[in-house]
Amino acid sequence: SVGMRYWKAGLLLMNEIVNSVHFLKQQKWVDLSHSIYGGIPYFQSFQPMQEKTLVTVKNDGFFAKEYQLVTQYGTHIDAPVHFVEDRAAVDQLPIKDFLLPLIVINKEKEVAENPDYSLTVEDILIFEEEHGNIPAESFVAFASGWSKRWEDLEAFYNVDQDGQAHTPGWSLDALKFLHEERQVTAIGHETLDTDSAVNCTRNGGLIGELYWLQQDKFQVEVLNRLTELPPVGGAISIGVPKVKDAPGFNVRAIAIIPA
């Protein structure tokens, strides 16, 4: 009967999903998020996270705390509305975009030699010569090794005696290439900003970040452990709170890579 055929088709689909979950569980899972607390690096226009205990198990029968933190804190997502008025907020982003193929461009060596390094179109083309073209609707991460400085605030901010920070970032041309030529869905990096600190000073602002969010795309900043990941073959899962009209929020980002 028609009903029986639909039932069998549904059963086959369910089995495929269950098998896919089982397969993913057998792979290597890498936590790409930093733990957050009041002492971590943060964008200096904001304030560190504050927390207080409201009730305890001993005194009240259950444990609860209150946290006060800015939306862009620790490993976090930036929605388009973060830089562009009347664009999508976190709760309005397509939920299917929180699970994406993961491409990792590793420039740790270059950044170690030059902390002002900007990832270029040439870097992307060289990457593609070895690994093939970056697929559309993927997440592209810039692995700089900067997250290894996390426990050393001075090294993470990397400000010279004149007050100029020296941190790596994406070049505007690279971001345009990823959007216009590769139709990438999202990007991520280990630093607090999309642009290198020197380029931000030189250009009078975060022009790369503005460009990317203007395309109605999102990014994840302050990622961790990107240099441990393979260049291709993995996926990223992003756990995003559904906070109404939020310009961003702290996230739990996880890479799933071949075991």
Steps between C-alpha positions, in 0.01 A plus 500: 500500500599865470505531878733204536740643242512834687559314827789301351652814346477677836662205675788499252552874547494461879760225476721724286482778759571262788793349308633847422491596868677174590767571237558853631530374857786276389701796369722738697322792668698815578364775725576830326362723777683658789354474849380844604547688826591849610871474432508415129601734214214720382429794269614799701189712443305245708528365855609159631229249587361521852333218690335444835346205676127544563417179685689188610408136549602516867285801585221493243478148355633595155787690342458804273723785391457830321738608224543844348689505171506686171372318191846498341695315770729200481440271203199670345289537188452835325169536316464752213309744726818534709630747239203567270163636612182310410684179415469151646557449871626175653151351540420574135796317344415176313545216747640271228799736481608392849630172353739555209794340318817636660798634304809601699773719352800471732738796504651447845859510373446826310326662797782396734740688272266797446219564754353761261439230239190530283369191322491575127334377182835352403496297822159363405608413146810321625280309746266402217784376282567235764152429634259595221262794479326606818142371472202733508298517823800411715663650808855626444726544802828692518729302730762742628608330822397817686281304741818354654552845655165482681639460850737798455296818466799714404600259224142468375443876472862549377508880533827682434644796693312742274164341576467320166376141521656239271260215426431309176183509290332455164570732209195666344584345162505151653156553651366629170641194325339261747163672457499582131698211353438215746161587657626409848235513775712600800853568618684465830828597663689492830531873564256759634460666160460406134757752378862515612552768763737696276253497210224612734711801604611572144147476354323681781289203603416134451428517129538125450252417775258763369523357150437143615198582716359723225465185289248362755756245612627420847837432658633333814779679684749392768505136391738258668722211384462565127860396432413147617255454214553357150458740207200314354273208580348631822182675610418768754199500730408826672276503807322837493257627769172630359507847653250730331659773287850435636790637290712208616553261789749265656494162322622143535677418174603141432702356213432144386799362312602157370622272778 
